[in-house]
Amino acid sequence: MSAITASTEQIHRPYNRYQLVLNKYFTKGSLTCLKPEVIQRRIAADFPLMLNIEPTNACNSRCRHCPRELNVEKHGVHFMRMDLFQAIIDQIAPYRLLMLNFHKDGEPLLHPQLPEMVAYAKEKACAEILHLNTNGILLDSDVGRGIIAAGIDDITVSIDAAREVSYRNLKRVSGLRRVEAGVQAIIDYRNEIKGPTVIRVKIMACEDITPAEINLFRERWEGVADQVQVTGMHNWGGALEEITVTDQKSSTRYPCALLWYLLAVNSNGLVSKCNYDWNYSGVVGDIRNQSLTEIWRSPAARHGRRAHLQGRWDYNDVCAGCVAWVAFGDLIDILKERDEFI
């Protein structure tokens, strides 16, 4: 058993107030799916509501459920330059996003300038929520403590296991106990400096993780982390055939609402239509020579939206086998209306 212990000092007191902000925008249990009424009311003609910026596509884990290595084999490893990051934030600031995510395919804490990135985004007040997803291996480090000190709003730690054997099987690296200790240390540090950051831990329900292990995970983290999140597993648009999908499923296909409010800037500057575009088959622009406004309203971005409204899912490799759209429900009437607006 882990040495993790709970105390009243380890419970993040502002969490309930922060949860009200999440509840205002997102469907229950999600930091991606906006509520239908938010999509209907907030879609902007010139700019997305959410953005992923990937600091790097490098990673220190080799997860079985992630296609990142397939991307790197073809496109190489990239670290976003600070000047490019700042230029993106300067474009975002006048619009104020609902959420800015500091992640996509890689492990963001590998970027040595990540604290400066968070601090710059915070200074520019470019989003209501600054969020980051990490595997937690480097959380208790100068970079990890740096993003807490810079005031990042929300961190999701994908621990994904409660037993070392499960962790090694999923991550293809060892070190669960070190990750657990690192998460505890960063929670203690957050409390010590009275930082605002919400820290949640996540595990995925899948064939490698039994219900008993999920219960063990809850026992270890409830009352320690600010939230324990249990999600399903998807297969990245069919890229990972050996993965059994445990995310929500539907026999009826309908458009994916992500295309109407989100873009993802890869670490090499290419801009993807969504954060599931691991192989760049959904690239709609290049931030190095186009503005985000131009990309948002580009022919490539519009083509993707129209394809979904017309039921053409196979126009794109990732869309063809994706299951992310299921979580939104059928919003085609709202999306048709918003498509005319954009």
N, C-alpha and C positions, 0 to 999 in steps of 0.2 A: 504493500500500500504506500501511496505517496505521503509525504510529511506535510501536505497542505492542510492548513487549519483555518477555520473561519472565526472572525470576531467582528464586533460592531464597527471597529475602526477600518475593516477591510471592505465594508459595504459602501459603495460610492453614493453619497447622499444626494447629489443633484440628478441621479439617474431617473427618478420618476418624472421630474420636470422635462428632462430630455426626451423621455418616452412619449410624452404628449406631442412633441414636435414630430417624431417619427410617425405617430398615429395619424397626424393631420395629413400626411402625404402618402404614406406607403400602406399596402395591404398587410394584414397581420403576419408577422414573422418574416417579412421581406425587407431588404434594403435596396431592392431593384425595381419591384413592381409598384408603380404608382397607382393610386386609386382611380377608377374611371372618372370620377367627378373632377379630379385634379387634371387629368389628361384633357378633359373637355374644356376646362376653364383656363388652363395655364399654357397650353401649347403656344409657342411664339413663332412668328413668321421668320425671324432672322437668326434664331439661336436655339440650340437644344436646352433642355431643362437640367440634364445631367451630363457629366463628362467623365470618362476614365482617362487618366494620363499615366502611362507606364514609365516609371523611372528607368527600369532595365528589364530585359527579358532573360537575364541570367538567373540561375537558381541554385540553391545549395541542397535541394532535395530532388528525388527522382520518382515522384508519385506515379503509381500505376494508373491513376484516374486523370492524368493530365497529359495533353499532347505537346507540351512545350518543346520537348526534345526533337520532335518531328519538325517543328518550326525552325529551331536553331540549326539543324542539319542543312537546311536549305538557305536560310537567310542570315545566319551568323548571330553573334551576341552583340548587343548594343546597350550603351548607357547614354541616356538623354543628357545633352549639354545643358548647363545651367542657363545660358543665355537664351536658348530655345524655350526652355521651360518658362522663364520669366516673360518672354514675348507672348506665350500662350495665355498666361495668367493676365497679362495686360489686356488682351482681347476679351477675356471672360469678365473682368471686373465690372464694366458698365452694365452687364446683364444680370449679375448675381444668380448663380445656379442654385438649384435646390440642394444638389450634392455634387461634390468633386471627389472622385475615387483615385487614390494614389496606387493603383495596381492594375494589372491585366494578366499577362501570362507568366511573368517572372516574379522573383522575390524582391519586393521594393527595398527592404532593409539592406540589401547588398550595395545600394547606391550611397557612397560616402557623403553626398551633399543632400540627402533626403531631409535632414532637419532644416537646412536652409530653404529647401523647397517649401516645406510646410510653413515655415515662418513667413516667407514671401507671400504665399497664398493667404495666410491669416492677415497679414498687414494690408493686403489689397481688398480684404473682405469680399472675395470673389464668389463665395458660396455659403449657404446657410449651414451646411454640414461638410466638414472635411473628414473623409473616411479612408481607411486603409485595411486591406486584408493581408495577413502575413502567416507564414507557417510557424512563426514563433522562435525559430532556432536562434536568431540574433536579437531577440527582443531585449534581453538584458545585456545591452552593449552601449557604447557611446552613441551610436546612431539611434537605438531604441529609446534611450533616455532623452536624447536630443529632440525627438519628435513629440515626446510627452511634454518636455519643457517648452517647446514651441507652441503647444496648445492644440494639437490635433484633437478633433472632437470625438472620434469614434475609431476603435480598432477591433477588428474581428480576428481572432487567433484560431486558425484551422489546425487544431491539435489532432482531431480525427480518430483518436483511440484512447483507451484507458488501460490497455495492456501492451507491454513491450513487443510481444510477438505480433500483435495486430498492427502496431505502429510500423514495424519493420516490413511487414507484408505489404502495407499500403504505400508507405513512403519510400521504401527501398533504401532507407538509411536507418541507423539506430540512434537512440538518444531520447526516448520519451521522458525519462525522469529529468534530464537536463532541461528539456523544454518546459516541463511542469514547474521546475524550480525557477526558471527564467520568467515565466508568467507571474508567479507569486512575487518575485522580486520587483517586477515592473509595476504591479499593483501597489506594493508597499511604497515604491518611489513616488507613484502618482499621489498616493495619500499623504506622503511626507511633504510634498511641495504644494499640496492642495490643488492639484491640476484638475481641469474640467473633463478629461478624457474618459469616455465610457469604454470599458474593456469587456468584451464578450468572448466566450470560447465556443467552438463549434465542433460537432461530430456529424458524420453522415451515416444514415441508415443504409446499409448495403449488405451484400452477401458475406462480406468479411467481418462485419460487426454484428454481433448477436444482440437481441434485446437486453440480455443480461449485462452486456458490456456498456450499452447505452445507459442503463440504470446506474452502473458503477461510475460512469462518467458524470452523471448528474450528482451523485452522492459526493464526489470529490470536489465539484466546482460550485454547486449551489451555495450561496452565501459567501462565496469567495470572489468569483467573477461577478460582474454586474448582470450578466445574462448568460444562460446556457442555451445554445441554439442547436436543434437537431434538424437537419435537412435531408433531402433525397440526393441521389447521385444521377448525373446525366452523362452522356457519352460524347459530348462535344460534336454534335451534328453527325454522329456515326463514325467519327474518326477512330474511336477505340472500340473495336468490335467485341473485345473480350469483356467489356464492362457491361454488367446488367443494370439497366436503367431502373432506378427506384423513385425518380421524380414523378410528379403527376403526369398522367397520360390521358389522351382523349382519342376516340375513334373518328372524331370530326375535326378537320384542320381549319384554322382560321388565322387571320393576319396577326403578326407579332407586333404588339404596341411599342416595343423598344425602338423600332425604326422611326417613330414619331417624336421621340424626346431624348435620345441618347446618341452620342458618338464616342469613339475610343481612339485616342492618340497613342500609337505604338511608339516604342522607345527609339525607333529609327526615323520617326517623323511622318510615316504613313498613317492616314486616318481611316479607321474601319467603321463600318456602319453600326457595329455593336461590339460589346466586350467578349462575345463568344467567337469572334473571327480569329481563330488561332493560326490559320494558314494564309491569311491575307487574301482570301478569295472574295472578301467583301470590302476591299479598299475602295473608298469613294473620293480620296484626295490626298494631298501631301501638304502638311502644315508648313514645310520649309519654303514653299512658293505660292501658297494660297492662304487666305484668311479662313477662319472657322465659319464665318457667315457665308462666304462663297461655297465652301464645302457642304454646309448644311442645305443649301438650296441648289446644289450642283445637279446636273443631269444624272449622274451616277446615283446620288442619294434619292432623287425623285423616282428613278427607274425601280429601285428596290421597293419603295413604298407602293408604287403602282402594281408591281408584280404580285405583291401580297394581296392587294385588293382584288386582283384578277384571279387569284388562286393558283399562281404559278410559283410553286415552292422550289422547283428544281433549277431556277435561274441561277442559283448560287450553291456551292458545295456545302457550306455550313447550314444554310437554311433548310436544305433538302431533308436532312436527318435530325434537325434540332427538335428539342422538346420544351425549350424555354417559354414558348408562346402559350403553353397550356395554362400557366399560372395566372394569366390575365383574364381568361374567359373570352367570350366572343364579343369584341368591341367594334365590330366592323362598321356599324352605323356611326359611331363617334369618330372613328378613324377616317371614314370617307369625308365627313364634315371637316375634320382638321386637315386632311390632305388638300382640300380645296383652299384652305386658309394659307397653308405653307406654299 
